[in-house]
Amino acid sequence: MESRERMEQMMEEQYNRGITVGMELMMEKLRIAADNGTPIEIDGRAWYLKSDIENLRDIFEDMENGGL
Protein backbone atom coordinates (compact mmCIF):
# COMPACT_ATOMS: atom_id res chain seq x y z
CA MET A 1 0.00 0.00 0.00
CA GLU A 2 1.31 3.43 -0.86
CA SER A 3 2.24 5.83 1.88
CA ARG A 4 -0.55 8.25 0.90
CA GLU A 5 -3.17 5.50 0.93
CA ARG A 6 -1.92 4.29 4.31
CA MET A 7 -2.11 7.84 5.69
CA GLU A 8 -5.67 8.28 4.40
CA GLN A 9 -6.67 4.95 5.94
CA MET A 10 -5.13 5.94 9.27
CA MET A 11 -6.91 9.30 9.19
CA GLU A 12 -10.25 7.61 8.47
CA GLU A 13 -9.68 5.12 11.30
CA GLN A 14 -8.92 7.96 13.73
CA TYR A 15 -11.95 9.93 12.54
CA ASN A 16 -14.19 6.91 13.09
CA ARG A 17 -12.65 6.33 16.52
CA GLY A 18 -13.36 9.96 17.40
CA ILE A 19 -17.01 9.55 16.41
CA THR A 20 -17.26 6.40 18.53
CA VAL A 21 -15.66 8.06 21.56
CA GLY A 22 -17.93 11.10 21.17
CA MET A 23 -21.01 8.90 21.08
CA GLU A 24 -19.84 7.00 24.18
CA LEU A 25 -19.26 10.28 26.03
CA MET A 26 -22.70 11.60 25.10
CA MET A 27 -24.38 8.37 26.22
CA GLU A 28 -22.55 8.61 29.55
CA LYS A 29 -23.60 12.25 29.92
CA LEU A 30 -27.23 11.34 29.27
CA ARG A 31 -27.10 8.41 31.70
CA ILE A 32 -25.64 10.58 34.45
CA ALA A 33 -28.25 13.28 33.83
CA ALA A 34 -31.04 10.70 34.07
CA ASP A 35 -29.58 9.22 37.25
CA ASN A 36 -29.20 12.65 38.89
CA GLY A 37 -32.42 14.16 37.58
CA THR A 38 -30.52 17.06 36.05
CA PRO A 39 -31.46 18.57 32.70
CA ILE A 40 -29.53 18.42 29.44
CA GLU A 41 -29.56 21.70 27.52
CA ILE A 42 -30.27 21.35 23.80
CA ASP A 43 -30.87 24.40 21.63
CA GLY A 44 -31.45 26.58 24.69
CA ARG A 45 -34.09 24.27 26.17
CA ALA A 46 -33.81 22.07 29.25
CA TRP A 47 -34.63 18.43 28.69
CA TYR A 48 -35.14 16.12 31.66
CA LEU A 49 -34.54 12.43 31.19
CA LYS A 50 -35.86 9.50 33.14
CA SER A 51 -35.02 5.84 33.10
CA ASP A 52 -37.31 3.08 31.97
CA ILE A 53 -37.94 2.14 35.61
CA GLU A 54 -38.87 5.72 36.51
CA ASN A 55 -41.19 5.89 33.53
CA LEU A 56 -42.86 2.62 34.52
CA ARG A 57 -43.34 3.90 38.09
CA ASP A 58 -44.97 7.05 36.70
CA ILE A 59 -47.32 4.94 34.56
CA PHE A 60 -48.36 2.80 37.54
CA GLU A 61 -48.80 5.90 39.69
CA ASP A 62 -51.04 7.44 37.04
CA MET A 63 -53.07 4.24 36.85
CA GLU A 64 -53.50 4.15 40.64
CA ASN A 65 -54.68 7.74 40.59
CA GLY A 66 -57.34 6.99 37.99
CA GLY A 67 -55.39 8.11 34.95
CA LEU A 68 -54.70 6.13 31.80
PDB file of N, CA, C and O in Angstrom:
ATOM      1  N   MET A   1       0.850  -1.175   0.000  1.00  0.00           N
ATOM      2  CA  MET A   1       0.000   0.000   0.000  1.00  0.00           C
ATOM      3  C   MET A   1       0.896   1.238   0.000  1.00  0.00           C
ATOM      4  O   MET A   1       1.904   1.292   0.704  1.00  0.00           O
ATOM      5  N   GLU A   2       0.520   2.200  -0.779  1.00  0.00           N
ATOM      6  CA  GLU A   2       1.310   3.427  -0.858  1.00  0.00           C
ATOM      7  C   GLU A   2       1.205   4.200   0.449  1.00  0.00           C
ATOM      8  O   GLU A   2       0.259   4.042   1.220  1.00  0.00           O
ATOM      9  N   SER A   3       2.195   5.030   0.666  1.00  0.00           N
ATOM     10  CA  SER A   3       2.241   5.828   1.882  1.00  0.00           C
ATOM     11  C   SER A   3       1.016   6.742   2.000  1.00  0.00           C
ATOM     12  O   SER A   3       0.453   6.894   3.084  1.00  0.00           O
ATOM     13  N   ARG A   4       0.609   7.345   0.889  1.00  0.00           N
ATOM     14  CA  ARG A   4      -0.550   8.249   0.904  1.00  0.00           C
ATOM     15  C   ARG A   4      -1.829   7.494   1.244  1.00  0.00           C
ATOM     16  O   ARG A   4      -2.648   7.967   2.032  1.00  0.00           O
ATOM     17  N   GLU A   5      -1.993   6.317   0.643  1.00  0.00           N
ATOM     18  CA  GLU A   5      -3.174   5.502   0.932  1.00  0.00           C
ATOM     19  C   GLU A   5      -3.192   5.070   2.392  1.00  0.00           C
ATOM     20  O   GLU A   5      -4.238   5.074   3.039  1.00  0.00           O
ATOM     21  N   ARG A   6      -2.028   4.698   2.899  1.00  0.00           N
ATOM     22  CA  ARG A   6      -1.922   4.291   4.309  1.00  0.00           C
ATOM     23  C   ARG A   6      -2.283   5.462   5.218  1.00  0.00           C
ATOM     24  O   ARG A   6      -2.983   5.276   6.214  1.00  0.00           O
ATOM     25  N   MET A   7      -1.818   6.655   4.891  1.00  0.00           N
ATOM     26  CA  MET A   7      -2.107   7.842   5.689  1.00  0.00           C
ATOM     27  C   MET A   7      -3.601   8.142   5.667  1.00  0.00           C
ATOM     28  O   MET A   7      -4.180   8.463   6.705  1.00  0.00           O
ATOM     29  N   GLU A   8      -4.229   8.043   4.505  1.00  0.00           N
ATOM     30  CA  GLU A   8      -5.668   8.279   4.400  1.00  0.00           C
ATOM     31  C   GLU A   8      -6.451   7.245   5.208  1.00  0.00           C
ATOM     32  O   GLU A   8      -7.440   7.581   5.860  1.00  0.00           O
ATOM     33  N   GLN A   9      -6.012   6.001   5.166  1.00  0.00           N
ATOM     34  CA  GLN A   9      -6.667   4.950   5.935  1.00  0.00           C
ATOM     35  C   GLN A   9      -6.527   5.227   7.430  1.00  0.00           C
ATOM     36  O   GLN A   9      -7.491   5.076   8.180  1.00  0.00           O
ATOM     37  N   MET A  10      -5.351   5.625   7.861  1.00  0.00           N
ATOM     38  CA  MET A  10      -5.126   5.936   9.270  1.00  0.00           C
ATOM     39  C   MET A  10      -5.989   7.122   9.713  1.00  0.00           C
ATOM     40  O   MET A  10      -6.546   7.116  10.810  1.00  0.00           O
ATOM     41  N   MET A  11      -6.093   8.128   8.858  1.00  0.00           N
ATOM     42  CA  MET A  11      -6.914   9.297   9.189  1.00  0.00           C
ATOM     43  C   MET A  11      -8.385   8.903   9.302  1.00  0.00           C
ATOM     44  O   MET A  11      -9.081   9.371  10.204  1.00  0.00           O
ATOM     45  N   GLU A  12      -8.860   8.059   8.409  1.00  0.00           N
ATOM     46  CA  GLU A  12     -10.250   7.611   8.466  1.00  0.00           C
ATOM     47  C   GLU A  12     -10.501   6.788   9.727  1.00  0.00           C
ATOM     48  O   GLU A  12     -11.540   6.934  10.370  1.00  0.00           O
ATOM     49  N   GLU A  13      -9.546   5.923  10.079  1.00  0.00           N
ATOM     50  CA  GLU A  13      -9.685   5.122  11.296  1.00  0.00           C
ATOM     51  C   GLU A  13      -9.757   6.016  12.531  1.00  0.00           C
ATOM     52  O   GLU A  13     -10.567   5.778  13.427  1.00  0.00           O
ATOM     53  N   GLN A  14      -8.912   7.041  12.578  1.00  0.00           N
ATOM     54  CA  GLN A  14      -8.918   7.960  13.727  1.00  0.00           C
ATOM     55  C   GLN A  14     -10.200   8.783  13.762  1.00  0.00           C
ATOM     56  O   GLN A  14     -10.740   9.039  14.838  1.00  0.00           O
ATOM     57  N   TYR A  15     -10.688   9.195  12.613  1.00  0.00           N
ATOM     58  CA  TYR A  15     -11.948   9.935  12.538  1.00  0.00           C
ATOM     59  C   TYR A  15     -13.082   9.069  13.089  1.00  0.00           C
ATOM     60  O   TYR A  15     -13.871   9.520  13.919  1.00  0.00           O
ATOM     61  N   ASN A  16     -13.151   7.831  12.622  1.00  0.00           N
ATOM     62  CA  ASN A  16     -14.192   6.911  13.085  1.00  0.00           C
ATOM     63  C   ASN A  16     -14.080   6.646  14.581  1.00  0.00           C
ATOM     64  O   ASN A  16     -15.092   6.547  15.275  1.00  0.00           O
ATOM     65  N   ARG A  17     -12.858   6.531  15.074  1.00  0.00           N
ATOM     66  CA  ARG A  17     -12.650   6.328  16.517  1.00  0.00           C
ATOM     67  C   ARG A  17     -13.139   7.554  17.287  1.00  0.00           C
ATOM     68  O   ARG A  17     -13.737   7.418  18.354  1.00  0.00           O
ATOM     69  N   GLY A  18     -12.890   8.731  16.758  1.00  0.00           N
ATOM     70  CA  GLY A  18     -13.356   9.962  17.405  1.00  0.00           C
ATOM     71  C   GLY A  18     -14.873  10.020  17.474  1.00  0.00           C
ATOM     72  O   GLY A  18     -15.431  10.449  18.484  1.00  0.00           O
ATOM     73  N   ILE A  19     -15.539   9.596  16.420  1.00  0.00           N
ATOM     74  CA  ILE A  19     -17.005   9.553  16.412  1.00  0.00           C
ATOM     75  C   ILE A  19     -17.489   8.579  17.484  1.00  0.00           C
ATOM     76  O   ILE A  19     -18.411   8.889  18.238  1.00  0.00           O
ATOM     77  N   THR A  20     -16.872   7.411  17.551  1.00  0.00           N
ATOM     78  CA  THR A  20     -17.260   6.396  18.532  1.00  0.00           C
ATOM     79  C   THR A  20     -17.068   6.912  19.954  1.00  0.00           C
ATOM     80  O   THR A  20     -17.952   6.754  20.796  1.00  0.00           O
ATOM     81  N   VAL A  21     -15.929   7.521  20.225  1.00  0.00           N
ATOM     82  CA  VAL A  21     -15.660   8.059  21.562  1.00  0.00           C
ATOM     83  C   VAL A  21     -16.652   9.169  21.895  1.00  0.00           C
ATOM     84  O   VAL A  21     -17.135   9.238  23.025  1.00  0.00           O
ATOM     85  N   GLY A  22     -16.961  10.027  20.944  1.00  0.00           N
ATOM     86  CA  GLY A  22     -17.929  11.099  21.169  1.00  0.00           C
ATOM     87  C   GLY A  22     -19.304  10.561  21.503  1.00  0.00           C
ATOM     88  O   GLY A  22     -19.985  11.087  22.383  1.00  0.00           O
ATOM     89  N   MET A  23     -19.713   9.516  20.806  1.00  0.00           N
ATOM     90  CA  MET A  23     -21.009   8.899  21.083  1.00  0.00           C
ATOM     91  C   MET A  23     -21.025   8.272  22.478  1.00  0.00           C
ATOM     92  O   MET A  23     -22.012   8.386  23.204  1.00  0.00           O
ATOM     93  N   GLU A  24     -19.927   7.609  22.847  1.00  0.00           N
ATOM     94  CA  GLU A  24     -19.839   7.004  24.180  1.00  0.00           C
ATOM     95  C   GLU A  24     -19.906   8.072  25.268  1.00  0.00           C
ATOM     96  O   GLU A  24     -20.568   7.879  26.287  1.00  0.00           O
ATOM     97  N   LEU A  25     -19.224   9.195  25.057  1.00  0.00           N
ATOM     98  CA  LEU A  25     -19.256  10.282  26.034  1.00  0.00           C
ATOM     99  C   LEU A  25     -20.658  10.872  26.161  1.00  0.00           C
ATOM    100  O   LEU A  25     -21.104  11.161  27.271  1.00  0.00           O
ATOM    101  N   MET A  26     -21.348  11.050  25.056  1.00  0.00           N
ATOM    102  CA  MET A  26     -22.702  11.601  25.098  1.00  0.00           C
ATOM    103  C   MET A  26     -23.653  10.641  25.802  1.00  0.00           C
ATOM    104  O   MET A  26     -24.500  11.074  26.582  1.00  0.00           O
ATOM    105  N   MET A  27     -23.524   9.346  25.536  1.00  0.00           N
ATOM    106  CA  MET A  27     -24.377   8.373  26.222  1.00  0.00           C
ATOM    107  C   MET A  27     -24.129   8.409  27.725  1.00  0.00           C
ATOM    108  O   MET A  27     -25.073   8.329  28.511  1.00  0.00           O
ATOM    109  N   GLU A  28     -22.886   8.527  28.125  1.00  0.00           N
ATOM    110  CA  GLU A  28     -22.553   8.606  29.554  1.00  0.00           C
ATOM    111  C   GLU A  28     -23.126   9.881  30.167  1.00  0.00           C
ATOM    112  O   GLU A  28     -23.643   9.856  31.284  1.00  0.00           O
ATOM    113  N   LYS A  29     -23.037  10.985  29.446  1.00  0.00           N
ATOM    114  CA  LYS A  29     -23.597  12.254  29.924  1.00  0.00           C
ATOM    115  C   LYS A  29     -25.107  12.133  30.109  1.00  0.00           C
ATOM    116  O   LYS A  29     -25.644  12.610  31.109  1.00  0.00           O
ATOM    117  N   LEU A  30     -25.787  11.513  29.175  1.00  0.00           N
ATOM    118  CA  LEU A  30     -27.231  11.337  29.273  1.00  0.00           C
ATOM    119  C   LEU A  30     -27.602  10.407  30.424  1.00  0.00           C
ATOM    120  O   LEU A  30     -28.573  10.655  31.140  1.00  0.00           O
ATOM    121  N   ARG A  31     -26.830   9.339  30.600  1.00  0.00           N
ATOM    122  CA  ARG A  31     -27.098   8.412  31.696  1.00  0.00           C
ATOM    123  C   ARG A  31     -26.938   9.094  33.046  1.00  0.00           C
ATOM    124  O   ARG A  31     -27.767   8.916  33.938  1.00  0.00           O
ATOM    125  N   ILE A  32     -25.882   9.868  33.196  1.00  0.00           N
ATOM    126  CA  ILE A  32     -25.637  10.580  34.450  1.00  0.00           C
ATOM    127  C   ILE A  32     -26.745  11.596  34.708  1.00  0.00           C
ATOM    128  O   ILE A  32     -27.214  11.731  35.838  1.00  0.00           O
ATOM    129  N   ALA A  33     -27.162  12.304  33.675  1.00  0.00           N
ATOM    130  CA  ALA A  33     -28.246  13.282  33.831  1.00  0.00           C
ATOM    131  C   ALA A  33     -29.534  12.587  34.260  1.00  0.00           C
ATOM    132  O   ALA A  33     -30.254  13.101  35.115  1.00  0.00           O
ATOM    133  N   ALA A  34     -29.830  11.443  33.689  1.00  0.00           N
ATOM    134  CA  ALA A  34     -31.035  10.704  34.065  1.00  0.00           C
ATOM    135  C   ALA A  34     -30.933  10.219  35.508  1.00  0.00           C
ATOM    136  O   ALA A  34     -31.898  10.315  36.266  1.00  0.00           O
ATOM    137  N   ASP A  35     -29.771   9.702  35.888  1.00  0.00           N
ATOM    138  CA  ASP A  35     -29.575   9.218  37.255  1.00  0.00           C
ATOM    139  C   ASP A  35     -29.712  10.340  38.278  1.00  0.00           C
ATOM    140  O   ASP A  35     -30.278  10.138  39.353  1.00  0.00           O
ATOM    141  N   ASN A  36     -29.198  11.515  37.947  1.00  0.00           N
ATOM    142  CA  ASN A  36     -29.196  12.645  38.886  1.00  0.00           C
ATOM    143  C   ASN A  36     -30.444  13.515  38.790  1.00  0.00           C
ATOM    144  O   ASN A  36     -30.676  14.360  39.655  1.00  0.00           O
ATOM    145  N   GLY A  37     -31.239  13.320  37.764  1.00  0.00           N
ATOM    146  CA  GLY A  37     -32.418  14.159  37.576  1.00  0.00           C
ATOM    147  C   GLY A  37     -32.083  15.572  37.141  1.00  0.00           C
ATOM    148  O   GLY A  37     -32.868  16.495  37.358  1.00  0.00           O
ATOM    149  N   THR A  38     -30.932  15.741  36.533  1.00  0.00           N
ATOM    150  CA  THR A  38     -30.519  17.060  36.053  1.00  0.00           C
ATOM    151  C   THR A  38     -30.815  17.187  34.563  1.00  0.00           C
ATOM    152  O   THR A  38     -30.788  16.194  33.835  1.00  0.00           O
ATOM    153  N   PRO A  39     -31.095  18.398  34.111  1.00  0.00           N
ATOM    154  CA  PRO A  39     -31.458  18.565  32.702  1.00  0.00           C
ATOM    155  C   PRO A  39     -30.237  18.574  31.779  1.00  0.00           C
ATOM    156  O   PRO A  39     -29.112  18.851  32.195  1.00  0.00           O
ATOM    157  N   ILE A  40     -30.506  18.264  30.529  1.00  0.00           N
ATOM    158  CA  ILE A  40     -29.534  18.421  29.441  1.00  0.00           C
ATOM    159  C   ILE A  40     -30.031  19.609  28.629  1.00  0.00           C
ATOM    160  O   ILE A  40     -31.212  19.676  28.290  1.00  0.00           O
ATOM    161  N   GLU A  41     -29.148  20.542  28.317  1.00  0.00           N
ATOM    162  CA  GLU A  41     -29.559  21.695  27.518  1.00  0.00           C
ATOM    163  C   GLU A  41     -29.299  21.409  26.046  1.00  0.00           C
ATOM    164  O   GLU A  41     -28.182  21.084  25.645  1.00  0.00           O
ATOM    165  N   ILE A  42     -30.362  21.537  25.248  1.00  0.00           N
ATOM    166  CA  ILE A  42     -30.269  21.352  23.800  1.00  0.00           C
ATOM    167  C   ILE A  42     -30.994  22.523  23.157  1.00  0.00           C
ATOM    168  O   ILE A  42     -32.174  22.750  23.422  1.00  0.00           O
ATOM    169  N   ASP A  43     -30.303  23.251  22.328  1.00  0.00           N
ATOM    170  CA  ASP A  43     -30.872  24.404  21.632  1.00  0.00           C
ATOM    171  C   ASP A  43     -31.559  25.377  22.586  1.00  0.00           C
ATOM    172  O   ASP A  43     -32.628  25.908  22.287  1.00  0.00           O
ATOM    173  N   GLY A  44     -30.931  25.600  23.732  1.00  0.00           N
ATOM    174  CA  GLY A  44     -31.449  26.577  24.689  1.00  0.00           C
ATOM    175  C   GLY A  44     -32.629  26.092  25.516  1.00  0.00           C
ATOM    176  O   GLY A  44     -33.215  26.870  26.270  1.00  0.00           O
ATOM    177  N   ARG A  45     -32.982  24.834  25.389  1.00  0.00           N
ATOM    178  CA  ARG A  45     -34.090  24.273  26.170  1.00  0.00           C
ATOM    179  C   ARG A  45     -33.556  23.209  27.115  1.00  0.00           C
ATOM    180  O   ARG A  45     -32.587  22.516  26.804  1.00  0.00           O
ATOM    181  N   ALA A  46     -34.191  23.086  28.262  1.00  0.00           N
ATOM    182  CA  ALA A  46     -33.807  22.074  29.246  1.00  0.00           C
ATOM    183  C   ALA A  46     -34.644  20.818  29.020  1.00  0.00           C
ATOM    184  O   ALA A  46     -35.873  20.872  28.970  1.00  0.00           O
ATOM    185  N   TRP A  47     -33.969  19.715  28.887  1.00  0.00           N
ATOM    186  CA  TRP A  47     -34.633  18.426  28.690  1.00  0.00           C
ATOM    187  C   TRP A  47     -34.294  17.537  29.882  1.00  0.00           C
ATOM    188  O   TRP A  47     -33.124  17.313  30.192  1.00  0.00           O
ATOM    189  N   TYR A  48     -35.333  17.034  30.544  1.00  0.00           N
ATOM    190  CA  TYR A  48     -35.144  16.120  31.661  1.00  0.00           C
ATOM    191  C   TYR A  48     -35.352  14.693  31.170  1.00  0.00           C
ATOM    192  O   TYR A  48     -36.283  14.407  30.417  1.00  0.00           O
ATOM    193  N   LEU A  49     -34.484  13.822  31.602  1.00  0.00           N
ATOM    194  CA  LEU A  49     -34.537  12.429  31.188  1.00  0.00           C
ATOM    195  C   LEU A  49     -34.937  11.563  32.374  1.00  0.00           C
ATOM    196  O   LEU A  49     -34.650  11.898  33.524  1.00  0.00           O
ATOM    197  N   LYS A  50     -35.596  10.457  32.089  1.00  0.00           N
ATOM    198  CA  LYS A  50     -35.864   9.498  33.144  1.00  0.00           C
ATOM    199  C   LYS A  50     -35.630   8.100  32.596  1.00  0.00           C
ATOM    200  O   LYS A  50     -35.739   7.849  31.396  1.00  0.00           O
ATOM    201  N   SER A  51     -35.311   7.218  33.495  1.00  0.00           N
ATOM    202  CA  SER A  51     -35.021   5.841  33.098  1.00  0.00           C
ATOM    203  C   SER A  51     -36.307   5.097  32.798  1.00  0.00           C
ATOM    204  O   SER A  51     -37.404   5.592  33.056  1.00  0.00           O
ATOM    205  N   ASP A  52     -36.156   3.908  32.252  1.00  0.00           N
ATOM    206  CA  ASP A  52     -37.314   3.078  31.972  1.00  0.00           C
ATOM    207  C   ASP A  52     -38.063   2.716  33.248  1.00  0.00           C
ATOM    208  O   ASP A  52     -39.292   2.654  33.257  1.00  0.00           O
ATOM    209  N   ILE A  53     -37.325   2.477  34.319  1.00  0.00           N
ATOM    210  CA  ILE A  53     -37.944   2.136  35.607  1.00  0.00           C
ATOM    211  C   ILE A  53     -38.736   3.327  36.139  1.00  0.00           C
ATOM    212  O   ILE A  53     -39.860   3.164  36.612  1.00  0.00           O
ATOM    213  N   GLU A  54     -38.155   4.525  36.064  1.00  0.00           N
ATOM    214  CA  GLU A  54     -38.873   5.718  36.511  1.00  0.00           C
ATOM    215  C   GLU A  54     -40.141   5.936  35.686  1.00  0.00           C
ATOM    216  O   GLU A  54     -41.189   6.290  36.225  1.00  0.00           O
ATOM    217  N   ASN A  55     -40.035   5.724  34.400  1.00  0.00           N
ATOM    218  CA  ASN A  55     -41.188   5.888  33.526  1.00  0.00           C
ATOM    219  C   ASN A  55     -42.282   4.885  33.879  1.00  0.00           C
ATOM    220  O   ASN A  55     -43.460   5.241  33.908  1.00  0.00           O
ATOM    221  N   LEU A  56     -41.907   3.639  34.147  1.00  0.00           N
ATOM    222  CA  LEU A  56     -42.864   2.617  34.524  1.00  0.00           C
ATOM    223  C   LEU A  56     -43.540   2.964  35.852  1.00  0.00           C
ATOM    224  O   LEU A  56     -44.748   2.781  36.003  1.00  0.00           O
ATOM    225  N   ARG A  57     -42.758   3.466  36.812  1.00  0.00           N
ATOM    226  CA  ARG A  57     -43.336   3.903  38.089  1.00  0.00           C
ATOM    227  C   ARG A  57     -44.371   4.998  37.865  1.00  0.00           C
ATOM    228  O   ARG A  57     -45.449   4.977  38.460  1.00  0.00           O
ATOM    229  N   ASP A  58     -44.032   5.961  36.996  1.00  0.00           N
ATOM    230  CA  ASP A  58     -44.967   7.046  36.699  1.00  0.00           C
ATOM    231  C   ASP A  58     -46.259   6.519  36.080  1.00  0.00           C
ATOM    232  O   ASP A  58     -47.347   7.001  36.398  1.00  0.00           O
ATOM    233  N   ILE A  59     -46.139   5.534  35.199  1.00  0.00           N
ATOM    234  CA  ILE A  59     -47.321   4.945  34.558  1.00  0.00           C
ATOM    235  C   ILE A  59     -48.203   4.273  35.608  1.00  0.00           C
ATOM    236  O   ILE A  59     -49.418   4.474  35.626  1.00  0.00           O
ATOM    237  N   PHE A  60     -47.586   3.471  36.487  1.00  0.00           N
ATOM    238  CA  PHE A  60     -48.359   2.804  37.538  1.00  0.00           C
ATOM    239  C   PHE A  60     -48.992   3.814  38.484  1.00  0.00           C
ATOM    240  O   PHE A  60     -50.136   3.646  38.907  1.00  0.00           O
ATOM    241  N   GLU A  61     -48.257   4.848  38.809  1.00  0.00           N
ATOM    242  CA  GLU A  61     -48.796   5.899  39.686  1.00  0.00           C
ATOM    243  C   GLU A  61     -50.003   6.567  39.037  1.00  0.00           C
ATOM    244  O   GLU A  61     -51.008   6.814  39.704  1.00  0.00           O
ATOM    245  N   ASP A  62     -49.911   6.859  37.746  1.00  0.00           N
ATOM    246  CA  ASP A  62     -51.037   7.444  37.035  1.00  0.00           C
ATOM    247  C   ASP A  62     -52.238   6.500  37.035  1.00  0.00           C
ATOM    248  O   ASP A  62     -53.377   6.939  37.195  1.00  0.00           O
ATOM    249  N   MET A  63     -51.985   5.218  36.858  1.00  0.00           N
ATOM    250  CA  MET A  63     -53.070   4.236  36.849  1.00  0.00           C
ATOM    251  C   MET A  63     -53.744   4.163  38.220  1.00  0.00           C
ATOM    252  O   MET A  63     -54.970   4.079  38.303  1.00  0.00           O
ATOM    253  N   GLU A  64     -52.954   4.195  39.291  1.00  0.00           N
ATOM    254  CA  GLU A  64     -53.495   4.149  40.642  1.00  0.00           C
ATOM    255  C   GLU A  64     -54.335   5.377  40.954  1.00  0.00           C
ATOM    256  O   GLU A  64     -55.293   5.309  41.724  1.00  0.00           O
ATOM    257  N   ASN A  65     -53.966   6.499  40.349  1.00  0.00           N
ATOM    258  CA  ASN A  65     -54.680   7.745  40.590  1.00  0.00           C
ATOM    259  C   ASN A  65     -55.850   7.957  39.617  1.00  0.00           C
ATOM    260  O   ASN A  65     -56.419   9.046  39.543  1.00  0.00           O
ATOM    261  N   GLY A  66     -56.194   6.910  38.882  1.00  0.00           N
ATOM    262  CA  GLY A  66     -57.341   6.991  37.994  1.00  0.00           C
ATOM    263  C   GLY A  66     -57.022   7.458  36.587  1.00  0.00           C
ATOM    264  O   GLY A  66     -57.926   7.593  35.763  1.00  0.00           O
ATOM    265  N   GLY A  67     -55.776   7.703  36.300  1.00  0.00           N
ATOM    266  CA  GLY A  67     -55.394   8.112  34.953  1.00  0.00           C
ATOM    267  C   GLY A  67     -55.193   6.906  34.052  1.00  0.00           C
ATOM    268  O   GLY A  67     -55.290   5.759  34.490  1.00  0.00           O
ATOM    269  N   LEU A  68     -54.917   7.178  32.817  1.00  0.00           N
ATOM    270  CA  LEU A  68     -54.699   6.130  31.802  1.00  0.00           C
ATOM    271  C   LEU A  68     -55.908   5.272  31.774  1.00  0.00           C
ATOM    272  O   LEU A  68     -55.969   4.317  31.000  1.00  0.00           O
TER     273      LEU A  68
END
